[in-house]
Amino acid sequence: MSQILLGNIPPEASIDDIRALLQDLGVPGLGEITLAEGLSDRLAALITLDLGDTEAGAVSQQLNGHLWRERMLSCAHTNLGWGQ
């Protein structure tokens, strides 16, 4: 299991919206998505992937800089764990 941190998410985006985006992009091994609210208009989400670190790093590189809803997303492979 690995995690990625997806940032600069539009404020109106929901967990379901994020899951749909990742599924549309073919991201494998999607697990739990935790949305960090209260970051003004630049939300972030911690996403658990059922992947190894190498694969999660590759997913992170592909998502970093992806344009979604007029936002340039940021993404990084992380070992953070909110509330765990």
PDB file of N, CA, C and O in Angstrom:
ATOM      1  N   MET A   1       0.833  -1.183   0.000  1.00  0.00           N
ATOM      2  CA  MET A   1       0.000   0.000   0.000  1.00  0.00           C
ATOM      3  C   MET A   1       0.873   1.241   0.000  1.00  0.00           C
ATOM      4  O   MET A   1       1.883   1.320   0.700  1.00  0.00           O
ATOM      5  N   SER A   2       0.457   2.200  -0.802  1.00  0.00           N
ATOM      6  CA  SER A   2       1.154   3.473  -0.888  1.00  0.00           C
ATOM      7  C   SER A   2       0.131   4.590  -0.864  1.00  0.00           C
ATOM      8  O   SER A   2      -1.073   4.356  -0.968  1.00  0.00           O
ATOM      9  N   GLN A   3       0.633   5.813  -0.726  1.00  0.00           N
ATOM     10  CA  GLN A   3      -0.243   6.972  -0.718  1.00  0.00           C
ATOM     11  C   GLN A   3       0.320   8.049  -1.621  1.00  0.00           C
ATOM     12  O   GLN A   3       1.533   8.192  -1.781  1.00  0.00           O
ATOM     13  N   ILE A   4      -0.608   8.813  -2.215  1.00  0.00           N
ATOM     14  CA  ILE A   4      -0.225  10.006  -2.955  1.00  0.00           C
ATOM     15  C   ILE A   4      -1.009  11.175  -2.381  1.00  0.00           C
ATOM     16  O   ILE A   4      -2.120  11.007  -1.878  1.00  0.00           O
ATOM     17  N   LEU A   5      -0.422  12.352  -2.461  1.00  0.00           N
ATOM     18  CA  LEU A   5      -1.068  13.574  -2.010  1.00  0.00           C
ATOM     19  C   LEU A   5      -1.366  14.404  -3.250  1.00  0.00           C
ATOM     20  O   LEU A   5      -0.452  14.852  -3.943  1.00  0.00           O
ATOM     21  N   LEU A   6      -2.652  14.605  -3.524  1.00  0.00           N
ATOM     22  CA  LEU A   6      -3.100  15.354  -4.692  1.00  0.00           C
ATOM     23  C   LEU A   6      -3.510  16.737  -4.232  1.00  0.00           C
ATOM     24  O   LEU A   6      -4.361  16.868  -3.351  1.00  0.00           O
ATOM     25  N   GLY A   7      -2.922  17.769  -4.812  1.00  0.00           N
ATOM     26  CA  GLY A   7      -3.179  19.134  -4.379  1.00  0.00           C
ATOM     27  C   GLY A   7      -3.711  20.031  -5.473  1.00  0.00           C
ATOM     28  O   GLY A   7      -3.779  19.650  -6.641  1.00  0.00           O
ATOM     29  N   ASN A   8      -4.091  21.248  -5.062  1.00  0.00           N
ATOM     30  CA  ASN A   8      -4.672  22.278  -5.916  1.00  0.00           C
ATOM     31  C   ASN A   8      -5.987  21.806  -6.535  1.00  0.00           C
ATOM     32  O   ASN A   8      -6.298  22.116  -7.685  1.00  0.00           O
ATOM     33  N   ILE A   9      -6.745  21.055  -5.749  1.00  0.00           N
ATOM     34  CA  ILE A   9      -8.047  20.550  -6.179  1.00  0.00           C
ATOM     35  C   ILE A   9      -9.063  21.689  -6.081  1.00  0.00           C
ATOM     36  O   ILE A   9      -9.047  22.434  -5.100  1.00  0.00           O
ATOM     37  N   PRO A  10      -9.942  21.842  -7.069  1.00  0.00           N
ATOM     38  CA  PRO A  10     -10.956  22.898  -7.001  1.00  0.00           C
ATOM     39  C   PRO A  10     -11.846  22.744  -5.762  1.00  0.00           C
ATOM     40  O   PRO A  10     -12.153  21.621  -5.363  1.00  0.00           O
ATOM     41  N   PRO A  11     -12.263  23.856  -5.150  1.00  0.00           N
ATOM     42  CA  PRO A  11     -13.018  23.789  -3.896  1.00  0.00           C
ATOM     43  C   PRO A  11     -14.368  23.090  -4.013  1.00  0.00           C
ATOM     44  O   PRO A  11     -14.888  22.589  -3.016  1.00  0.00           O
ATOM     45  N   GLU A  12     -14.940  23.048  -5.207  1.00  0.00           N
ATOM     46  CA  GLU A  12     -16.250  22.412  -5.369  1.00  0.00           C
ATOM     47  C   GLU A  12     -16.152  20.899  -5.587  1.00  0.00           C
ATOM     48  O   GLU A  12     -17.176  20.219  -5.656  1.00  0.00           O
ATOM     49  N   ALA A  13     -14.945  20.375  -5.695  1.00  0.00           N
ATOM     50  CA  ALA A  13     -14.751  18.947  -5.975  1.00  0.00           C
ATOM     51  C   ALA A  13     -15.070  18.095  -4.745  1.00  0.00           C
ATOM     52  O   ALA A  13     -14.727  18.450  -3.617  1.00  0.00           O
ATOM     53  N   SER A  14     -15.725  16.979  -4.988  1.00  0.00           N
ATOM     54  CA  SER A  14     -16.049  16.032  -3.921  1.00  0.00           C
ATOM     55  C   SER A  14     -15.141  14.802  -4.040  1.00  0.00           C
ATOM     56  O   SER A  14     -14.405  14.647  -5.015  1.00  0.00           O
ATOM     57  N   ILE A  15     -15.209  13.950  -3.044  1.00  0.00           N
ATOM     58  CA  ILE A  15     -14.455  12.695  -3.097  1.00  0.00           C
ATOM     59  C   ILE A  15     -14.891  11.874  -4.305  1.00  0.00           C
ATOM     60  O   ILE A  15     -14.060  11.260  -4.974  1.00  0.00           O
ATOM     61  N   ASP A  16     -16.187  11.863  -4.584  1.00  0.00           N
ATOM     62  CA  ASP A  16     -16.686  11.130  -5.754  1.00  0.00           C
ATOM     63  C   ASP A  16     -16.129  11.702  -7.055  1.00  0.00           C
ATOM     64  O   ASP A  16     -15.812  10.951  -7.978  1.00  0.00           O
ATOM     65  N   ASP A  17     -16.009  13.035  -7.133  1.00  0.00           N
ATOM     66  CA  ASP A  17     -15.428  13.674  -8.322  1.00  0.00           C
ATOM     67  C   ASP A  17     -13.975  13.249  -8.505  1.00  0.00           C
ATOM     68  O   ASP A  17     -13.543  12.947  -9.617  1.00  0.00           O
ATOM     69  N   ILE A  18     -13.232  13.228  -7.412  1.00  0.00           N
ATOM     70  CA  ILE A  18     -11.819  12.851  -7.467  1.00  0.00           C
ATOM     71  C   ILE A  18     -11.678  11.386  -7.865  1.00  0.00           C
ATOM     72  O   ILE A  18     -10.833  11.040  -8.691  1.00  0.00           O
ATOM     73  N   ARG A  19     -12.505  10.532  -7.279  1.00  0.00           N
ATOM     74  CA  ARG A  19     -12.473   9.107  -7.626  1.00  0.00           C
ATOM     75  C   ARG A  19     -12.787   8.920  -9.115  1.00  0.00           C
ATOM     76  O   ARG A  19     -12.131   8.128  -9.791  1.00  0.00           O
ATOM     77  N   ALA A  20     -13.790   9.648  -9.626  1.00  0.00           N
ATOM     78  CA  ALA A  20     -14.155   9.545 -11.045  1.00  0.00           C
ATOM     79  C   ALA A  20     -13.002   9.999 -11.936  1.00  0.00           C
ATOM     80  O   ALA A  20     -12.724   9.370 -12.956  1.00  0.00           O
ATOM     81  N   LEU A  21     -12.329  11.087 -11.559  1.00  0.00           N
ATOM     82  CA  LEU A  21     -11.169  11.562 -12.323  1.00  0.00           C
ATOM     83  C   LEU A  21     -10.098  10.486 -12.391  1.00  0.00           C
ATOM     84  O   LEU A  21      -9.591  10.174 -13.468  1.00  0.00           O
ATOM     85  N   LEU A  22      -9.759   9.922 -11.248  1.00  0.00           N
ATOM     86  CA  LEU A  22      -8.694   8.921 -11.198  1.00  0.00           C
ATOM     87  C   LEU A  22      -9.076   7.656 -11.966  1.00  0.00           C
ATOM     88  O   LEU A  22      -8.231   7.046 -12.621  1.00  0.00           O
ATOM     89  N   GLN A  23     -10.338   7.266 -11.886  1.00  0.00           N
ATOM     90  CA  GLN A  23     -10.797   6.102 -12.650  1.00  0.00           C
ATOM     91  C   GLN A  23     -10.749   6.387 -14.146  1.00  0.00           C
ATOM     92  O   GLN A  23     -10.332   5.533 -14.928  1.00  0.00           O
ATOM     93  N   ASP A  24     -11.174   7.590 -14.550  1.00  0.00           N
ATOM     94  CA  ASP A  24     -11.134   7.973 -15.967  1.00  0.00           C
ATOM     95  C   ASP A  24      -9.708   7.969 -16.510  1.00  0.00           C
ATOM     96  O   ASP A  24      -9.480   7.661 -17.680  1.00  0.00           O
ATOM     97  N   LEU A  25      -8.754   8.315 -15.649  1.00  0.00           N
ATOM     98  CA  LEU A  25      -7.348   8.341 -16.060  1.00  0.00           C
ATOM     99  C   LEU A  25      -6.691   6.964 -15.960  1.00  0.00           C
ATOM    100  O   LEU A  25      -5.525   6.800 -16.320  1.00  0.00           O
ATOM    101  N   GLY A  26      -7.437   5.985 -15.475  1.00  0.00           N
ATOM    102  CA  GLY A  26      -6.921   4.619 -15.408  1.00  0.00           C
ATOM    103  C   GLY A  26      -5.976   4.350 -14.258  1.00  0.00           C
ATOM    104  O   GLY A  26      -5.149   3.442 -14.336  1.00  0.00           O
ATOM    105  N   VAL A  27      -6.085   5.134 -13.181  1.00  0.00           N
ATOM    106  CA  VAL A  27      -5.222   4.914 -12.019  1.00  0.00           C
ATOM    107  C   VAL A  27      -5.625   3.598 -11.354  1.00  0.00           C
ATOM    108  O   VAL A  27      -6.780   3.438 -10.957  1.00  0.00           O
ATOM    109  N   PRO A  28      -4.694   2.659 -11.229  1.00  0.00           N
ATOM    110  CA  PRO A  28      -5.019   1.347 -10.651  1.00  0.00           C
ATOM    111  C   PRO A  28      -4.982   1.365  -9.126  1.00  0.00           C
ATOM    112  O   PRO A  28      -4.362   2.239  -8.520  1.00  0.00           O
ATOM    113  N   GLY A  29      -5.648   0.395  -8.518  1.00  0.00           N
ATOM    114  CA  GLY A  29      -5.521   0.161  -7.084  1.00  0.00           C
ATOM    115  C   GLY A  29      -6.088   1.235  -6.190  1.00  0.00           C
ATOM    116  O   GLY A  29      -5.591   1.430  -5.081  1.00  0.00           O
ATOM    117  N   LEU A  30      -7.124   1.948  -6.637  1.00  0.00           N
ATOM    118  CA  LEU A  30      -7.681   3.023  -5.822  1.00  0.00           C
ATOM    119  C   LEU A  30      -8.241   2.493  -4.515  1.00  0.00           C
ATOM    120  O   LEU A  30      -8.964   1.498  -4.480  1.00  0.00           O
ATOM    121  N   GLY A  31      -7.889   3.181  -3.449  1.00  0.00           N
ATOM    122  CA  GLY A  31      -8.400   2.847  -2.128  1.00  0.00           C
ATOM    123  C   GLY A  31      -9.111   4.043  -1.537  1.00  0.00           C
ATOM    124  O   GLY A  31      -9.868   4.731  -2.221  1.00  0.00           O
ATOM    125  N   GLU A  32      -8.863   4.285  -0.269  1.00  0.00           N
ATOM    126  CA  GLU A  32      -9.514   5.374   0.457  1.00  0.00           C
ATOM    127  C   GLU A  32      -9.022   6.732  -0.034  1.00  0.00           C
ATOM    128  O   GLU A  32      -7.842   6.909  -0.338  1.00  0.00           O
ATOM    129  N   ILE A  33      -9.953   7.691  -0.105  1.00  0.00           N
ATOM    130  CA  ILE A  33      -9.626   9.075  -0.440  1.00  0.00           C
ATOM    131  C   ILE A  33     -10.082   9.935   0.725  1.00  0.00           C
ATOM    132  O   ILE A  33     -11.255   9.914   1.099  1.00  0.00           O
ATOM    133  N   THR A  34      -9.152  10.695   1.299  1.00  0.00           N
ATOM    134  CA  THR A  34      -9.458  11.595   2.405  1.00  0.00           C
ATOM    135  C   THR A  34      -9.231  13.020   1.933  1.00  0.00           C
ATOM    136  O   THR A  34      -8.132  13.375   1.508  1.00  0.00           O
ATOM    137  N   LEU A  35     -10.275  13.833   2.010  1.00  0.00           N
ATOM    138  CA  LEU A  35     -10.203  15.212   1.547  1.00  0.00           C
ATOM    139  C   LEU A  35      -9.842  16.120   2.712  1.00  0.00           C
ATOM    140  O   LEU A  35     -10.489  16.079   3.758  1.00  0.00           O
ATOM    141  N   ALA A  36      -8.817  16.936   2.535  1.00  0.00           N
ATOM    142  CA  ALA A  36      -8.408  17.903   3.554  1.00  0.00           C
ATOM    143  C   ALA A  36      -9.111  19.216   3.255  1.00  0.00           C
ATOM    144  O   ALA A  36      -8.736  19.938   2.331  1.00  0.00           O
ATOM    145  N   GLU A  37     -10.123  19.516   4.036  1.00  0.00           N
ATOM    146  CA  GLU A  37     -10.876  20.745   3.834  1.00  0.00           C
ATOM    147  C   GLU A  37     -10.276  21.852   4.687  1.00  0.00           C
ATOM    148  O   GLU A  37      -9.395  21.609   5.512  1.00  0.00           O
ATOM    149  N   GLY A  38     -10.759  23.060   4.482  1.00  0.00           N
ATOM    150  CA  GLY A  38     -10.293  24.188   5.263  1.00  0.00           C
ATOM    151  C   GLY A  38      -9.005  24.793   4.743  1.00  0.00           C
ATOM    152  O   GLY A  38      -8.330  25.541   5.451  1.00  0.00           O
ATOM    153  N   LEU A  39      -8.663  24.467   3.495  1.00  0.00           N
ATOM    154  CA  LEU A  39      -7.450  25.025   2.895  1.00  0.00           C
ATOM    155  C   LEU A  39      -7.805  26.100   1.881  1.00  0.00           C
ATOM    156  O   LEU A  39      -7.139  26.241   0.855  1.00  0.00           O
ATOM    157  N   SER A  40      -8.850  26.854   2.169  1.00  0.00           N
ATOM    158  CA  SER A  40      -9.318  27.925   1.297  1.00  0.00           C
ATOM    159  C   SER A  40      -9.786  27.343  -0.025  1.00  0.00           C
ATOM    160  O   SER A  40     -10.614  26.432  -0.043  1.00  0.00           O
ATOM    161  N   ASP A  41      -9.269  27.857  -1.123  1.00  0.00           N
ATOM    162  CA  ASP A  41      -9.737  27.394  -2.437  1.00  0.00           C
ATOM    163  C   ASP A  41      -8.786  26.384  -3.067  1.00  0.00           C
ATOM    164  O   ASP A  41      -8.893  26.097  -4.259  1.00  0.00           O
ATOM    165  N   ARG A  42      -7.861  25.846  -2.289  1.00  0.00           N
ATOM    166  CA  ARG A  42      -6.894  24.868  -2.811  1.00  0.00           C
ATOM    167  C   ARG A  42      -6.922  23.619  -1.945  1.00  0.00           C
ATOM    168  O   ARG A  42      -6.076  23.435  -1.070  1.00  0.00           O
ATOM    169  N   LEU A  43      -7.896  22.773  -2.199  1.00  0.00           N
ATOM    170  CA  LEU A  43      -8.034  21.552  -1.415  1.00  0.00           C
ATOM    171  C   LEU A  43      -6.929  20.557  -1.740  1.00  0.00           C
ATOM    172  O   LEU A  43      -6.253  20.663  -2.763  1.00  0.00           O
ATOM    173  N   ALA A  44      -6.765  19.598  -0.852  1.00  0.00           N
ATOM    174  CA  ALA A  44      -5.822  18.500  -1.063  1.00  0.00           C
ATOM    175  C   ALA A  44      -6.507  17.201  -0.661  1.00  0.00           C
ATOM    176  O   ALA A  44      -7.424  17.193   0.160  1.00  0.00           O
ATOM    177  N   ALA A  45      -6.049  16.109  -1.250  1.00  0.00           N
ATOM    178  CA  ALA A  45      -6.601  14.796  -0.922  1.00  0.00           C
ATOM    179  C   ALA A  45      -5.467  13.804  -0.744  1.00  0.00           C
ATOM    180  O   ALA A  45      -4.519  13.771  -1.529  1.00  0.00           O
ATOM    181  N   LEU A  46      -5.581  12.997   0.298  1.00  0.00           N
ATOM    182  CA  LEU A  46      -4.658  11.895   0.513  1.00  0.00           C
ATOM    183  C   LEU A  46      -5.335  10.649  -0.040  1.00  0.00           C
ATOM    184  O   LEU A  46      -6.443  10.302   0.369  1.00  0.00           O
ATOM    185  N   ILE A  47      -4.666   9.978  -0.971  1.00  0.00           N
ATOM    186  CA  ILE A  47      -5.256   8.853  -1.694  1.00  0.00           C
ATOM    187  C   ILE A  47      -4.414   7.610  -1.450  1.00  0.00           C
ATOM    188  O   ILE A  47      -3.210   7.599  -1.708  1.00  0.00           O
ATOM    189  N   THR A  48      -5.062   6.564  -0.949  1.00  0.00           N
ATOM    190  CA  THR A  48      -4.394   5.288  -0.722  1.00  0.00           C
ATOM    191  C   THR A  48      -4.502   4.450  -1.987  1.00  0.00           C
ATOM    192  O   THR A  48      -5.575   4.326  -2.578  1.00  0.00           O
ATOM    193  N   LEU A  49      -3.376   3.879  -2.392  1.00  0.00           N
ATOM    194  CA  LEU A  49      -3.323   3.028  -3.578  1.00  0.00           C
ATOM    195  C   LEU A  49      -2.806   1.655  -3.187  1.00  0.00           C
ATOM    196  O   LEU A  49      -1.863   1.535  -2.405  1.00  0.00           O
ATOM    197  N   ASP A  50      -3.421   0.633  -3.729  1.00  0.00           N
ATOM    198  CA  ASP A  50      -2.953  -0.732  -3.502  1.00  0.00           C
ATOM    199  C   ASP A  50      -1.853  -1.024  -4.522  1.00  0.00           C
ATOM    200  O   ASP A  50      -1.998  -1.874  -5.401  1.00  0.00           O
ATOM    201  N   LEU A  51      -0.753  -0.291  -4.374  1.00  0.00           N
ATOM    202  CA  LEU A  51       0.395  -0.379  -5.280  1.00  0.00           C
ATOM    203  C   LEU A  51       1.674  -0.304  -4.459  1.00  0.00           C
ATOM    204  O   LEU A  51       1.657   0.142  -3.312  1.00  0.00           O
ATOM    205  N   GLY A  52       2.759  -0.734  -5.037  1.00  0.00           N
ATOM    206  CA  GLY A  52       4.063  -0.556  -4.422  1.00  0.00           C
ATOM    207  C   GLY A  52       4.527   0.881  -4.577  1.00  0.00           C
ATOM    208  O   GLY A  52       3.926   1.665  -5.310  1.00  0.00           O
ATOM    209  N   ASP A  53       5.600   1.216  -3.880  1.00  0.00           N
ATOM    210  CA  ASP A  53       6.120   2.582  -3.928  1.00  0.00           C
ATOM    211  C   ASP A  53       6.538   3.005  -5.331  1.00  0.00           C
ATOM    212  O   ASP A  53       6.314   4.153  -5.714  1.00  0.00           O
ATOM    213  N   THR A  54       7.133   2.113  -6.096  1.00  0.00           N
ATOM    214  CA  THR A  54       7.578   2.459  -7.446  1.00  0.00           C
ATOM    215  C   THR A  54       6.395   2.812  -8.331  1.00  0.00           C
ATOM    216  O   THR A  54       6.428   3.808  -9.053  1.00  0.00           O
ATOM    217  N   GLU A  55       5.343   1.988  -8.275  1.00  0.00           N
ATOM    218  CA  GLU A  55       4.158   2.232  -9.091  1.00  0.00           C
ATOM    219  C   GLU A  55       3.433   3.503  -8.654  1.00  0.00           C
ATOM    220  O   GLU A  55       2.976   4.280  -9.492  1.00  0.00           O
ATOM    221  N   ALA A  56       3.329   3.714  -7.342  1.00  0.00           N
ATOM    222  CA  ALA A  56       2.676   4.919  -6.831  1.00  0.00           C
ATOM    223  C   ALA A  56       3.453   6.166  -7.244  1.00  0.00           C
ATOM    224  O   ALA A  56       2.857   7.197  -7.553  1.00  0.00           O
ATOM    225  N   GLY A  57       4.771   6.074  -7.249  1.00  0.00           N
ATOM    226  CA  GLY A  57       5.588   7.191  -7.713  1.00  0.00           C
ATOM    227  C   GLY A  57       5.331   7.509  -9.173  1.00  0.00           C
ATOM    228  O   GLY A  57       5.299   8.677  -9.561  1.00  0.00           O
ATOM    229  N   ALA A  58       5.147   6.474  -9.989  1.00  0.00           N
ATOM    230  CA  ALA A  58       4.853   6.679 -11.413  1.00  0.00           C
ATOM    231  C   ALA A  58       3.481   7.323 -11.596  1.00  0.00           C
ATOM    232  O   ALA A  58       3.322   8.214 -12.431  1.00  0.00           O
ATOM    233  N   VAL A  59       2.492   6.883 -10.826  1.00  0.00           N
ATOM    234  CA  VAL A  59       1.158   7.488 -10.882  1.00  0.00           C
ATOM    235  C   VAL A  59       1.249   8.955 -10.493  1.00  0.00           C
ATOM    236  O   VAL A  59       0.655   9.814 -11.145  1.00  0.00           O
ATOM    237  N   SER A  60       1.990   9.240  -9.436  1.00  0.00           N
ATOM    238  CA  SER A  60       2.167  10.609  -8.967  1.00  0.00           C
ATOM    239  C   SER A  60       2.775  11.496 -10.048  1.00  0.00           C
ATOM    240  O   SER A  60       2.328  12.625 -10.251  1.00  0.00           O
ATOM    241  N   GLN A  61       3.777  10.996 -10.732  1.00  0.00           N
ATOM    242  CA  GLN A  61       4.412  11.773 -11.803  1.00  0.00           C
ATOM    243  C   GLN A  61       3.437  12.069 -12.933  1.00  0.00           C
ATOM    244  O   GLN A  61       3.468  13.154 -13.514  1.00  0.00           O
ATOM    245  N   GLN A  62       2.573  11.111 -13.250  1.00  0.00           N
ATOM    246  CA  GLN A  62       1.603  11.324 -14.323  1.00  0.00           C
ATOM    247  C   GLN A  62       0.528  12.330 -13.928  1.00  0.00           C
ATOM    248  O   GLN A  62       0.057  13.091 -14.773  1.00  0.00           O
ATOM    249  N   LEU A  63       0.137  12.345 -12.663  1.00  0.00           N
ATOM    250  CA  LEU A  63      -0.902  13.271 -12.212  1.00  0.00           C
ATOM    251  C   LEU A  63      -0.372  14.680 -11.978  1.00  0.00           C
ATOM    252  O   LEU A  63      -1.116  15.649 -12.123  1.00  0.00           O
ATOM    253  N   ASN A  64       0.887  14.807 -11.622  1.00  0.00           N
ATOM    254  CA  ASN A  64       1.470  16.113 -11.335  1.00  0.00           C
ATOM    255  C   ASN A  64       1.455  16.963 -12.606  1.00  0.00           C
ATOM    256  O   ASN A  64       2.029  16.585 -13.627  1.00  0.00           O
ATOM    257  N   GLY A  65       0.791  18.114 -12.525  1.00  0.00           N
ATOM    258  CA  GLY A  65       0.696  18.999 -13.676  1.00  0.00           C
ATOM    259  C   GLY A  65      -0.511  18.737 -14.562  1.00  0.00           C
ATOM    260  O   GLY A  65      -0.700  19.422 -15.567  1.00  0.00           O
ATOM    261  N   HIS A  66      -1.335  17.746 -14.199  1.00  0.00           N
ATOM    262  CA  HIS A  66      -2.540  17.442 -14.991  1.00  0.00           C
ATOM    263  C   HIS A  66      -3.556  18.575 -14.827  1.00  0.00           C
ATOM    264  O   HIS A  66      -3.820  19.015 -13.708  1.00  0.00           O
ATOM    265  N   LEU A  67      -4.123  19.044 -15.934  1.00  0.00           N
ATOM    266  CA  LEU A  67      -5.124  20.108 -15.897  1.00  0.00           C
ATOM    267  C   LEU A  67      -6.505  19.496 -15.695  1.00  0.00           C
ATOM    268  O   LEU A  67      -6.947  18.661 -16.484  1.00  0.00           O
ATOM    269  N   TRP A  68      -7.177  19.919 -14.634  1.00  0.00           N
ATOM    270  CA  TRP A  68      -8.516  19.419 -14.315  1.00  0.00           C
ATOM    271  C   TRP A  68      -9.355  20.575 -13.795  1.00  0.00           C
ATOM    272  O   TRP A  68      -8.987  21.233 -12.822  1.00  0.00           O
ATOM    273  N   ARG A  69     -10.476  20.817 -14.444  1.00  0.00           N
ATOM    274  CA  ARG A  69     -11.390  21.901 -14.051  1.00  0.00           C
ATOM    275  C   ARG A  69     -10.648  23.230 -13.918  1.00  0.00           C
ATOM    276  O   ARG A  69     -10.813  23.964 -12.944  1.00  0.00           O
ATOM    277  N   GLU A  70      -9.835  23.511 -14.918  1.00  0.00           N
ATOM    278  CA  GLU A  70      -9.062  24.754 -14.991  1.00  0.00           C
ATOM    279  C   GLU A  70      -8.051  24.902 -13.857  1.00  0.00           C
ATOM    280  O   GLU A  70      -7.656  26.018 -13.518  1.00  0.00           O
ATOM    281  N   ARG A  71      -7.635  23.788 -13.273  1.00  0.00           N
ATOM    282  CA  ARG A  71      -6.614  23.780 -12.223  1.00  0.00           C
ATOM    283  C   ARG A  71      -5.472  22.864 -12.628  1.00  0.00           C
ATOM    284  O   ARG A  71      -5.698  21.770 -13.145  1.00  0.00           O
ATOM    285  N   MET A  72      -4.271  23.302 -12.395  1.00  0.00           N
ATOM    286  CA  MET A  72      -3.088  22.473 -12.594  1.00  0.00           C
ATOM    287  C   MET A  72      -2.858  21.715 -11.286  1.00  0.00           C
ATOM    288  O   MET A  72      -2.434  22.296 -10.286  1.00  0.00           O
ATOM    289  N   LEU A  73      -3.139  20.421 -11.308  1.00  0.00           N
ATOM    290  CA  LEU A  73      -3.012  19.615 -10.099  1.00  0.00           C
ATOM    291  C   LEU A  73      -1.546  19.402  -9.732  1.00  0.00           C
ATOM    292  O   LEU A  73      -0.673  19.343 -10.598  1.00  0.00           O
ATOM    293  N   SER A  74      -1.302  19.288  -8.444  1.00  0.00           N
ATOM    294  CA  SER A  74       0.021  18.883  -7.969  1.00  0.00           C
ATOM    295  C   SER A  74      -0.141  17.509  -7.331  1.00  0.00           C
ATOM    296  O   SER A  74      -1.184  17.206  -6.752  1.00  0.00           O
ATOM    297  N   CYS A  75       0.875  16.697  -7.437  1.00  0.00           N
ATOM    298  CA  CYS A  75       0.786  15.357  -6.870  1.00  0.00           C
ATOM    299  C   CYS A  75       2.167  14.897  -6.433  1.00  0.00           C
ATOM    300  O   CYS A  75       3.163  15.122  -7.120  1.00  0.00           O
ATOM    301  N   ALA A  76       2.204  14.249  -5.281  1.00  0.00           N
ATOM    302  CA  ALA A  76       3.459  13.712  -4.764  1.00  0.00           C
ATOM    303  C   ALA A  76       3.193  12.389  -4.067  1.00  0.00           C
ATOM    304  O   ALA A  76       2.165  12.207  -3.415  1.00  0.00           O
ATOM    305  N   HIS A  77       4.125  11.484  -4.213  1.00  0.00           N
ATOM    306  CA  HIS A  77       4.090  10.212  -3.484  1.00  0.00           C
ATOM    307  C   HIS A  77       4.493  10.538  -2.053  1.00  0.00           C
ATOM    308  O   HIS A  77       5.460  11.267  -1.835  1.00  0.00           O
ATOM    309  N   THR A  78       3.767  10.009  -1.081  1.00  0.00           N
ATOM    310  CA  THR A  78       4.012  10.393   0.300  1.00  0.00           C
ATOM    311  C   THR A  78       3.889   9.207   1.246  1.00  0.00           C
ATOM    312  O   THR A  78       3.316   8.174   0.901  1.00  0.00           O
ATOM    313  N   ASN A  79       4.423   9.372   2.415  1.00  0.00           N
ATOM    314  CA  ASN A  79       4.267   8.383   3.477  1.00  0.00           C
ATOM    315  C   ASN A  79       3.451   8.955   4.628  1.00  0.00           C
ATOM    316  O   ASN A  79       3.473   8.427   5.739  1.00  0.00           O
ATOM    317  N   LEU A  80       2.729  10.045   4.351  1.00  0.00           N
ATOM    318  CA  LEU A  80       1.864  10.645   5.361  1.00  0.00           C
ATOM    319  C   LEU A  80       0.695   9.728   5.652  1.00  0.00           C
ATOM    320  O   LEU A  80       0.363   8.853   4.853  1.00  0.00           O
ATOM    321  N   GLY A  81       0.085   9.930   6.782  1.00  0.00           N
ATOM    322  CA  GLY A  81      -1.136   9.205   7.102  1.00  0.00           C
ATOM    323  C   GLY A  81      -1.993  10.058   8.005  1.00  0.00           C
ATOM    324  O   GLY A  81      -1.705  10.166   9.197  1.00  0.00           O
ATOM    325  N   TRP A  82      -3.023  10.658   7.484  1.00  0.00           N
ATOM    326  CA  TRP A  82      -3.896  11.508   8.284  1.00  0.00           C
ATOM    327  C   TRP A  82      -4.814  10.647   9.113  1.00  0.00           C
ATOM    328  O   TRP A  82      -5.528   9.800   8.576  1.00  0.00           O
ATOM    329  N   GLY A  83      -4.806  10.852  10.407  1.00  0.00           N
ATOM    330  CA  GLY A  83      -5.732  10.164  11.288  1.00  0.00           C
ATOM    331  C   GLY A  83      -5.481   8.676  11.411  1.00  0.00           C
ATOM    332  O   GLY A  83      -6.397   7.930  11.758  1.00  0.00           O
ATOM    333  N   GLN A  84      -4.277   8.222  11.142  1.00  0.00           N
ATOM    334  CA  GLN A  84      -3.984   6.794  11.224  1.00  0.00           C
ATOM    335  C   GLN A  84      -3.063   6.517  12.387  1.00  0.00           C
ATOM    336  O   GLN A  84      -2.698   5.365  12.625  1.00  0.00           O
TER     337      GLN A  84
END
